[in-house]
Amino acid sequence: MLFWFLRDVNRGLLGRVGLSTYLAVLPGWPYRNLFTAFLGFPPAGFFSTDYFSLAPWFFLFLTGYFANRLWRDHRRIPTGGLPIPLLGTLGRYSLPVYLLHQPAVYGLLWGLTRLNRT
């Protein structure tokens, strides 16, 4: 619920109700400097290619963290008894998979564009 409530905090709005209706509009003072940008209050004209503010994403992270703890510690979340070995292997080797997938995807896309030109 906190993720839903804070998902538009970067634009100064809280709690989307409809397509363009919000529960509250935040005051402008948190958006006046770069110090508060990491919390979710970027100033006007702020630009970054990899910016993810703490609000609302921190609450979505916490949801996953505690859902994992419920499943792991108490087995309260049913999985249907279907082990997925591929996902376990990818999880154990996540850093090499992450480092290798980028050049692999780049090479695949480069090859597809070369094929498309001919």
N, C-alpha and C positions, 0 to 999 in steps of 0.2 A: 504494500500500500504506500510506503514511503517513496518507493521508486516512482510510482504513478503520480504521487502528489508533487514530487520535486523534478520531474523530467524536463520541465521547461524553465527551470530556475536560471539557466544561462541567459535567458531572454527577459528575466525579471517577472516571471509569471508563476503562479502556484496553482496546482490542481485543475487540470483541464476537465471541463464538464461537457462541452460540445466541441464542434469544429473550431470555433473561435471564442468560446466563453470560458473564463477562468474564475476560480474562487477568490483569488486575491492578486493584486499587483504589488510587487515589492518596491520599497523606497529606493531612490537612486544612489544613496551614499555608499553602499557596499561595492558599487560598480565604478568607483572613481580611481582605482589604482590597480597595479599589477599584483600587489601582495595578496589580494583576496581572489585573484583569478583561479588559483588552484582549488579553492573551495567550491567554485561554481559561479563566481560573480565577475566575469571578465569585463573590462572597460570597453567603451565604444571604440570601434576600430581595431579591436584585438584580433589577431589572426595567428593561427598555428595549424600545421598539418597533422599533428598528432596530439591534440589537446583533448583530454577527457577529465573533466572536473570531478572532484570527490562526490559532490552531490549532483545527481542522484545515484551514480554508479556504485558508490560504497555500499548502499543498502541492497543493491542487487547482488553484490559480492557476498554480503553477509547472509543473504537468503540461500545461496548455493553452499556456503560454508556450513551453516547449521543444518541444511537438508542432508548434506553428506554425513555429518555427525549422527543425525537420526538414523540414517540408513546403516552406517558402519557399526555404530555402537549398539543399537537396539533392533536393527532389522525391521523398523516400523514402516519403511517404504518398500512395498513389494516390487521385485524385479521380474517376477514370472518364472524364476529359476533358470533363466537363460544366460549362461555365461558367454561373454563375447571375447574370445581370446585375442582377436586383432586389436581391440581397444585397449586391453591390458598391456599388450606388447608396445603399442604406440605410447601409452602412458609411461612405461618404464624407460623408454628411449626418447622422451619428448624433445630434449635439446638437440640431439643429432637429427631427428626428424624435422624439427623446426628449421635448423640450419640448411638442411639439404633440400627441403621442399621449395625454398625460394628460387635457387638457380634452376631447379627442375621445371617449375612452373614458367619461369622466364624463358627457358629454352623451348618449352612446348609452345608457348605463345609466339615466340620468334619464328619457330618452324612453321606454324600455321599461317602467319602473315607472309612468309616466303612462298608457301604453297598457293596462297590466295593471289599473289601477284602474277603468277604464271598462267 
